[in-house]
Amino acid sequence: MENVKDSAGRYESPLRIRQAKSTRAAVLNAARDLFIAKGYGATTVEQIASRAGVSKPTVFSAAGNKQTLLAVLRDVAMAGDDEEIAVGARPAAQQVLAEPNQYRATELLAGLITAIAGRYAEIDQVLRGAVGSGDEALRELWETAEQQRHTGARMWADSLAGKGPLRQGIDTHTAADILWLYMSADVYHRLVRDRGWSPQQFQSWLTETLTLSLLPPAPPGVNPSH
């Protein structure tokens, strides 16, 4: 079995790479569980190391300090895995962009938002709580997350507008702001985690809400999703 080069040009065996990925996954899972259960401020690197079954230096080498861990957990929750592939480049997002029917695209988008929020909602709550600590890096992470969500919302608004007219009185700027609001994981958290909605109920509601907010009424007798 051939060795492969790492980022520094050194050769590493596939076994060593698998072990490193396994260790990183254990650290991330431990950090996620502790952040959600105890909060960011009350969680220590020592606790993360103990739960992951590794040493404290291994936590830093595998994933970084607490701030980096939270940032990585955010990215993993948004994307669904630890691979360096942007959300917009993944198959579910590409399916929304490629769908020519704007009503069907909105339905697919609601499904994508629901899936992301289902993974991210609890980490979003951790980040919200951590921002109040006065840590500048965490505040910047929060602001970056908000800006990235609006960038994504603008992409979806432009995509929907490219498939057909938006609802009368709604331009792409307004559509992006509406999407930015409903893409917030806090909306999902309040309805699903706090009020007991099922993810399916949330997705159906979001589909209807986005359709009514952004798109013109479908002609009588026409199924807008076909």
Buried (B, 14 or more C-beta within 10 A) or exposed (E): EEEEEEEEEEEBEEEEEEEBEEBBBBBBBBBBBBBBEEBBBEBEBEBBBBBBEBEBEBBBBBBBEBBBBBBBBBBBBBBBEBEEEEBBEBEBBEBBBEBEBBBBBBBBBBBBBBBBBBBBBBBBBBBBBBBEEEBEBBBEBBEEBEEEBBEBBBBBBEBBBEBEEBBEEBEBEBBBBBBBBBBBBBBBBEBBBEEEBEBEBBBBBBBEBBBEBBBBEEEEEEEBBE
